[in-house]
Amino acid sequence: TNFCTLAQRNLKKRQVPKYYCMPDYHWKTNGRPCAGCFLRFSNKEIVEHMEEDGHKILGNEWDPFDPQRFFDLPATFATSFRRPLDRALSQFRFECIEDRGCKIKNVTQWWDKRSKDL
């Protein structure tokens, strides 16, 4: 992602989580990993995990940004914007082409199903 590219160009390699800049992929929630699930952790837990793993960046595409909580974190914030079509195609690749639970391999069929589910 553009966000990860920004991180990789400005931080040491060990400071950037390998899994799409989302360090929480290996943090356990209810006994299993979950990427992009920061709202399930307290700020204290986030800081502890980040320090333990040596990461200096926390990327997230799914959970909404919570300004009441996250601005209290010792962090630098960055926002990246993408064209909506690029974002949709990236999601299709991530979910369906990389076999993350999606069984549809045709982008048109995926979009039609996704549009009906909204």
C-alpha positions in Angstrom: 0.0 0.0 0.0 1.1 3.6 -0.3 1.0 3.9 3.4 3.5 1.0 3.8 5.7 2.5 1.1 5.8 5.7 3.1 6.7 3.8 6.2 9.4 1.7 4.5 11.1 4.8 3.1 11.2 6.6 6.4 11.7 3.9 9.1 14.2 1.1 9.7 13.1 -2.2 8.3 12.5 -3.8 11.7 10.3 -0.9 12.8 7.7 -1.7 10.0 5.4 -4.7 10.5 5.7 -7.2 7.6 2.0 -7.8 7.3 0.7 -4.7 5.4 2.0 -2.4 8.2 -0.5 -3.9 10.6 1.4 -5.1 13.7 -1.8 -6.4 15.3 -1.9 -9.4 12.9 0.0 -11.4 15.5 -1.8 -10.0 18.6 -4.4 -12.4 19.9 -8.1 -11.5 20.2 -10.2 -14.3 21.6 -7.3 -16.7 20.9 -6.8 -15.9 17.2 -5.0 -13.3 15.2 -6.9 -10.4 13.7 -5.4 -7.7 11.5 -6.8 -4.2 11.6 -8.7 -4.8 14.9 -7.2 -2.0 17.0 -10.5 -1.1 18.6 -10.4 -4.4 20.4 -7.3 -3.2 22.4 -6.8 -0.5 24.9 -4.3 2.2 24.2 -2.1 0.7 26.9 -2.2 -2.7 25.2 -1.4 -1.1 21.8 1.7 0.7 23.2 2.9 -2.4 25.1 2.6 -4.5 21.9 4.3 -1.9 19.8 7.2 -1.6 22.2 7.5 -5.3 22.6 7.7 -5.9 18.9 9.8 -2.8 18.2 7.4 -1.4 15.6 7.0 2.3 15.1 4.0 2.3 12.7 0.5 1.0 13.0 -1.5 0.8 9.8 -5.2 0.2 9.6 -7.8 0.2 6.8 -10.8 -1.2 8.5 -11.6 0.2 11.9 -12.7 3.8 12.0 -10.3 6.3 13.5 -11.3 7.1 17.0 -10.0 10.6 17.8 -11.1 10.3 21.5 -8.6 7.5 21.9 -6.0 7.4 19.3 -4.7 11.0 19.6 -3.6 9.9 23.1 -1.1 7.4 21.6 2.5 8.4 21.3 2.4 8.4 17.5 2.8 10.3 14.3 -0.3 10.3 12.2 -0.5 10.1 8.5 -3.5 9.7 6.2 -3.4 8.4 2.6 -6.1 8.8 0.0 -6.7 6.4 -2.9 -9.0 6.6 -5.9 -12.1 4.6 -5.0 -11.7 2.2 -7.9 -8.1 1.5 -7.0 -9.2 0.8 -3.4 -12.0 -1.6 -4.6 -9.6 -3.5 -6.9 -7.1 -3.8 -4.1 -9.8 -5.2 -1.8 -10.8 -7.8 -4.4 -7.1 -8.9 -4.8 -6.7 -9.1 -1.1 -9.9 -11.0 -0.4 -10.3 -13.2 -3.5 -7.1 -13.6 -5.4 -5.0 -14.2 -2.3 -7.6 -16.7 -1.0 -8.7 -15.0 2.2 -12.1 -16.5 2.4 -13.5 -15.2 -0.9 -14.5 -17.9 -3.5 -15.2 -15.5 -6.3 -12.4 -15.1 -8.8 -14.1 -12.8 -11.3 -14.0 -9.1 -10.4 -17.4 -8.3 -12.0 -19.1 -11.1 -10.1 -17.5 -10.0 -6.9 -18.5 -6.3 -7.5 -22.1 -7.3 -8.3 -22.4 -9.4 -5.1 -20.7 -6.7 -3.0 -23.0 -4.0 -4.4 -26.1 -6.1 -3.5 -24.8 -6.7 0.1 -24.5 -2.9 0.8 
